[in-house]
Amino acid sequence: MKELAIGQRADLRGADLSRADLGSADLSGANLRGADLRGADLSRADLRGADLRGANLRGADLGGANLRGADLSRADLRGADLRGADLRRADLGGADLSGANLDFACWPLWCGSRGVKIDLRLVRQLAAHICVVECEDAEAKEVQALLLPYAQKCHRAQELGLL
């Protein structure tokens, strides 16, 4: 692989990096658009501002990765491990997070998560977090009561005091 000059960003568009060991790698700002990263170890990797549009990250280990401001739109993240990942300002539009583990991850609460595909496990987890916040508004309490049956089936329901 060609050596990069200082400050130069990696261009790995469409690269086959499946099952690659990239743990703790500095890939900030890298162009990984359409790359095959299935099963890759990207744990604790610095992917700030990386272009991962349409990348295949199915089953990848992204635990503790910094994905702040990364473009993950339309990325395949099915079954990916995103525990503790920093997803602030990440664009997840149209990404598939079915079966992904987002425990202790920072979920982006902006339009960048519009259209993301999730599974029932994550719906239950999100519902659980809505149910444990305190809000004195009557309408909010009604919503929490409606979500409670889903929230109680969350894998972290007992820890959150919902059972």
Long-range contacts (C-beta under 8 A, 24 or more apart in sequence): 18-56, 23-61, 28-66, 43-81, 92-116, 97-122, 103-156, 121-155, 123-150, 124-150, 124-151, 124-153, 124-154, 124-155, 125-154, 125-155, 125-156, 127-151, 127-154, 128-152, 128-154, 128-156, 128-157, 128-160, 128-162, 129-160, 131-160, 131-162, 132-160, 132-161, 132-162
